[in-house]
Amino acid sequence: MNLLIDSGNTRLKWAVLQDGKLMPSHALVNQLLTRHELIAAWKRLTPERIAIACVGNALLLELVRTVALELWPSIDIIDVKSQAHAFGVHNAYRQPEKLGVDRWLALVAVHNLHHQPACIVDCGTAITVDLIDADGNHQGGLISPGLTLMKRSLAAGTGALLFDETNYVAGPADFTAAAIYSGTLAGAVGLIEHVLSRQANPMLVILTGGDAELIAAQFAARPTVDVDLVLRGLAIAFGLAIA
């Protein structure tokens, strides 16, 4: 058994890989994360090794490492980092280590599992769009605020617009909260459609992240959704075969 951990900006997510199969993932919101909650979530696990991909803050990473060593004092913990070239993927960044490790692992997962040109969209705290060709060459990417950040920026930058987490029916609205919901959602969809419209050939479109299902539902031709894409990439980078 191996424990795979994806430490993001909003959530800590993990899954167990056993006999080449990725078990259902679990998550805790970073703001509510405590030592007690992590111990309760992990105390019945018996991992041989741990792989961590972290784009969240250093304090959270330290908490994760501390709890892991408390539960399993001799455990081998590996912090996976972005690379210039590995697992068949060529990183397009001028400074390869500056590419977020979550984006790097998504590229690794898609190339190794699908072997075709792809547009990978992580719909999380930020919306990232990365392109990769069939030979594993990363074509670069784009970064935009995620849906929640867009809403919060409107609330922070105006006197009358309030932050609202409610999901409404998408489309032209007759009250402000629904109009903000539809506008931010359309902005995310428009970004993806804009990128795809500039590609010469068809591509696999695959969405991951917390808002992936919500955004994918807005497309006439529904994209593939894989909310565990980063964990799959983490398994591959950890040298583990996955079914």
N, C-alpha and C positions, 0 to 999 in steps of 0.2 A: 504493500500500500504506500502510495506517495501522496502528499498533500500539496496542492497547487493553490497559491494565494495571489489574487489580483487586487492590489491596494490602489483604489482610484481616488479621485478628488471628492466624491460624494459617498461612496460605499466601499466597504471591504467585502470582497467576494472570494469564495473558496470552493473547491471541489476535491474529491478523492479520486485518484486514478488507480484502479485495481484490475489486474489481469488485462491491461490494455483497454479498459472501458472507463470512460469518464462518467462518474456517478452524478446525479442531480446536484446542481450548485446551490449554495446558500449565501446570504448576504446580510450585513448589518450596516446601518447608517453610521457614518463616521462620527457625527456630532453626538451620538448616543452611545458610542463604543466605550466600554470599560474593561478592565482586567477581569472582573467577575463574569461579564457576559461572554468574553472570549473563552475563559476556562470552562464555563458551562457548555459552550457550543462544541468545544474540542476535546473534552476530557475522556470521551469514550473512543477516540481515535487512537490508532497505534501506527503512525507513519514511520517508514524507514528513512525517508528524506523529505525535505521541504524545499519547494521552489517559490520564490517571491518575485513578482513584478510590481514595482511601486512607482506611481506618479503622484501619490498623495504626499502629505507632509512628513518630515523626518521623525517627529514625535510619535506619529501613528506607527511608522515602521519600527521604531524602537519598542513600542508597546507590544507589537506582534512578535518580535524577536524575544522579548523578555518572557512573555507568556509561553511561547514555544519551548524555550529552554527550561522553564519551570516545570512544564508537563513532561518533557522528554529531554533530560539533561545532556545526553550524548548525541542528540539529533544533528544531522548534517543539513545546514541551511545554505541555500544558494540564491544569491541576488542576481537575477538575470538582467542584463543590460543590452541596449541596442548596439549593433555591430555594423561595420562597413559591408561585410559580405559573409553570410553564414546561412546554412540550411537551404541553399539554392536561391537566396534572395540577395540582390544587390541594392544597398541603401543609397538613395539619390541625394541625401543631405550632404552639404559641403563639410559639415562637422557631424558625422554619423551618430555620435553619442548624444547629440542634441535632439534627435528624433525621439519623441515619447516612446517609452518601452511598450506601452499598450498598442500604439500604432505599429511598431516594429513586429510585435508578436501576432497581430492581426494579419500583417503581410505574410509572415512565415506560415501561419495556419492556412490561409487561402491558397498560397502557392503550392504547398505540400498536399493539400487535400483536394484541390480542384484543378490545378494545372491548366488554367486558362486565363485570358485577360480579365481583369476584374476592377471594379470600382468599389472600394470598401469604405463604408460610412459608419463611424462610431457616434451614436446619438446619445451622448452623455452630458456632463457638465458643459463641455464644449462639443461642437459638432466638427469632426474632422473627416475629410474626404481624401483618400489616398488611391492612386492608380498604380496598377502593376500589370506587366505584360506576361505572355505565356512562358517566357524564358526566365521569369523571376526578377526582371529589372523594374525597380520602383521608379515611377515616373514623376514623383513629387506629390504634393498634397496641398490642401487648403484647410484653414481653421476659422471657425465662426463661433459666436456664443451659442450655447445650447438653448433650448426652449425656456427653461427656468431663468437662465441669465438674461435672456432678452426681456422677459416680463419684469424681472427685478430692475433692470436698467431703466425701463420706462417709469416704474414707480419711483426710482431714486432721482430721475432727472426731470420730473414734472410735479406740479403741485396737486393735480386732481386725479391722476391715474394711480390706482391702488394695485398692489400685488394680489393675485387671486390664483390659487392652485387648482381650481375646479376645471374639469374637462367639459367643454360644451360641444354642440354640433358645429362642425366646421362649415364655414361659408359666410356670406355677408350677414352681419348681425344687426339687431335693433337695440342693443345695449352695450355699454363700453367693455365690460369684462369679457363678453363673448367675442367682441371685435378684436380685442388684444389676443385672445386665444387663437382665433382664426388667422390673424395677421402674422403672429410669430410662427405658427405651424406652416403657413404658406411660404414664409421666408425660408424655412428649412427645406421644404420640398423644392422650392425654386432654385436654391443653391445646388441641390443634387441634379435637378433636371438641366440646369445651365451647364454643369460639368459634362454630363452625358451627351448633351447636344453638340459638344465640340469634339467628340471622339469619332474617328473615321469608321470604326468597326464596332459591332455589338460587343458588349461586355457583360460578364456576370455582375449583377449588382447585389451586394450583400451588406445588410445592416446589422449592427450590434449596439449594445449599450441600453441604458434604462428606458429611453424613449423610442427604441427601434420599432416596436410593434405599432405604436401610435403614428409614427411618420410613415412607415411602410403601408399602412392602410389607406393613405391618401393617393397612392399611385394606381392608375388603371391596370397596369401590368405589375402585380405585386412583386416586390423584390424578395430575395431570400433573406430570412431573419435567423441569425444565430447569436443568441445572447451570451453564449459561452465561448465566443471566438477567441478571445484573449487567452482563456484558460487552455484551449486546444493548442494555441501557439506556444504557450508556456510548457506544455507537455512535450512538444516536439523539440523545443530549445533545451529541455532537460534531458534529451536523449531517450525519450520514451515513445514507444509505438502506441498509437491509438487506433481503435476500430472506427 
